Amino acid sequence: MIKRLLDFFIATCALLLLSPILLVLAAIIRFKLGSPILFRQLRPGKDAEIFKMLKFRTMTSQLDAQGQLLPDEQRLTSFGLWLRASSLDELPGLWNVFKGNMSLVGPRPLLVEYLPLYNAEQQKRHQVRPGITGWAQVNGRNALSWQQKFDYDVWYVQHQSLLLDCKILAMTVLKVLKKADINQTGEATMSKFEGNEK
């Protein structure tokens, strides 16, 4: 309950204070990448309840000759890469925190299609609200393997505390300033989770 109240208070203050920056970024994204300005995608939250996650758009909508979206690395512009490196693309997630879909700190919300692929241990990541940042993000982010990421997520669930959250938020600021671990080696973002080895 205390964590939720803090999330609500901080998200409310941040949205009010950052509203000029949000408006400027929205205008630049509209000019450089077109519409829509926001990237909306269904993600599983606490108890695997589905919600609509918001981020600033970082890719174009370029299609190939067959009318299919080009690969991520071809649609990710230098401006979009800068948005990701600076983590400014995550700012609309404060609205998800305000609404209670997300927390400031927790396991990052992954794709809905991954839900049936988790084993019993990995499913524990849904015992808490997903976060804008988390223990996996400050310990390697997209440079981690999927198994390492899940291990960090479950560790957080089992050891969560307000003190740990403060530590993660402080470490997140340092990661953002260093622009570290944004992409997985050889990938524009993170490779797709294909399930656990049998």
N, C-alpha and C positions, 0 to 999 in steps of 0.2 A: 504493500500500500504506500509506504514511504517513497519507494522507487518510482511508482507511478505518479505520485504528486510532484516529485522533483522533475520527472520527464515532462509533465504537463507545464509546469512553471517555466522551465528552461526553454522548452519549445515555443511557448507563447512569447516570451521575451525576445528570443532569437528571431522569430518571424517578424515581430514589430521592428526590431532594430535593423534587421537585414533587408527589410522590404525595398529600400531604394536599390540595393545591390541586386536583389532578385529581379526587379523590373528592368534594370540595365542589362543583365544577363539574358533575360527573356527577349529583349529587343535585338540584341546581337545575334542570338541563336536564330531568331526569325529571319534576320537579314542574311546570315551565312548559310544556314541549313534549311530554311523554309519552315513549313508547318508539318506536323504539330511541334510546338515548343517543348512540351513535356512528353517524356517516355512513360507510358502506363503499361504495367504488366501484372497479371495475376500471380501472386506468390502465396505460399502457405505460411501462416503465422503460428502463434501459440496454439497448441493442441491441433495443429495442422489446419486451422481455420483459414479459408482463402480470403485474401484482401487484395486491393489494387494498390500496388506500390508505385510511387511517383519518383522520377528523376528528371533532370534536364536531358534533353536529347543530345547525343554526341555523334551520331552517324547520319549520313545522307540516306535517301531512299532510292538510290540508283539500282536499276534493274538490268539484267543481261538480255540477250536477244530472245530468250524464251519467256521473258516476263518474270523471272525469279530474282530475288534480291541478290546482289553481288556479295561475296564473302565479306565478313566483318572488316578484315584488314584493308579492303579496297574502299569501304564506305566510311572508315574512320579517318576524318580529316585531321590536319595539324591542330586546328582549333578544338576539335573534339578531344584529341589526345591531351591538349592542355587542360581542358575542363576536367578530365579524369585525373590527370597528374596532380592538379590542385584540389581535387575532391569537391570542386564547386558543383559538379553535376549531382551531388548527393543532397544539396540544400533543400530541394522540394520534399525530401524525406522527413523534414521537420513537421510537415503537415500530417504525415502518417503517425509521427510521435504524438502530436497534438491530439489526434483522433483516438489514439490508444491502440492502433494496429501494430505499432513498433515501439521500441525503446531506443534511447540514445546508445545503449550498450547491450549487445546480445549477439547470438549467432546470426550471420548475414542470411536474409531470406533467399532461398534458392528457387529453382524452377519447380512448378507443380508436377511436371512430368517425372521428377526425380523421386517423388514420394513412394511409389511402390518398389523402388530400387534399394531403399535403405534396409540395413539389418536392424535388429532390435537395439543394439547399442547406438547406432547412428540416429535412430528415431528419437532419442532422448533430447536432441537439440530442439525439439518442438515443445519441450516442457516449459519454456520461457518465451517471452516475446522476442522476436528477432530485432536486431539492432542496426543502426546506421554504421556503427563500428563494433568491433568485437575482439576477443582474445586471439582468434586466428588472424585477423587483419594486422594486429600489431606484432605478430610473430612470423610474418612472411607474406601475408595477403595472397595475391595470385601466384607468387613464386612457390607456394606450397603444393604438394601433391594432394589429391582428394582425401586420402586416408589421413594425412597429417592435419588437414583442415578439420575433418570430422573429429579427430582426437582432441584438438584444441577446443572445438565447440562443446563437446561433452564434458571436458575438464571444466570449462567455464560454468556449465549448468550445475555441476557438482560442487563448485567452490565459490559461487557468486556471492558478492557482498558489495556494499556501497564503497568500501575502501578499494576493492579490486576495480570497480567501475571507474573511480577517480583515477586510478593508476592507468587504466586502459585509455581514458580520455586524454591524459597527459601524453602518453606514448603515441596516441593517434596524431596529436599536433606535431610531434617531432617527425613522424613518418610523412605527414603531408608536406612539411617544410623541406624534407629531404627528397620528396617525390619518389619514395622507394617502393619496390615490389608491386608496381602497377599491373604489369602483364606477366603472364607465364612465358617462359622461354619458347620462342618460335610461334607464339600465338598473339593475336591482337588483344585478347582478353584472357579468359580461362578456358581450357579445353573442356569439352562436354563430359559430364559424369555418365559413364556407361554401366554402372553397377559394380558390385563387388565380385572379385574372382571366386570361382567355385572351388 
